[in-house]
Amino acid sequence: MSHPWYHTSRWRKRRARQIVEHPLCAMCEQQGRVTAATIADHVVPHRGDAEKFWNGELQSLCATCHSARKQMQEKHGYSQGCDVDGNPTDDQHPWNRGKK
């Protein structure tokens, strides 16, 4: 169930602005793919915190990345996505820890 804030005109305007300014999925771009974004996602989950909801950083995502990859990232603490060469793109991925 979505939070009531998502049903406000203020949120719809913020979401629309995000998608216009960043029309491509950020996670797909990290993997070298070009995919239209449809969702304005909170980079850091707001968990009902009004300050994080209204002022937190957003990223544009496609529905697939939002419902699968982003959920996995929140569960494990890192993204499991890879670039076109098969290397993990997230610095927090176990493969990349200590390499940079």
C-alpha angles and dihedrals in degrees: 000000000000125000116259090242089071089065096058127103088233091061093043089055093047091048092048092050091051093051093046093049094042108025097168129076108259094210094049090049089055087059094048095256127126112221129159114246120229102170132064102213128194106239089211111037110249095211091197096312106139094206092054092043097052101031106023121114116272132205128195115240138174116241093255094054092043096051098038117017097034092048090050090048092053091048097048102028095242141058117257093207122124135203123242090278093054096253117138110255098204115088088211093058110114090241091061101040111120094008097101 
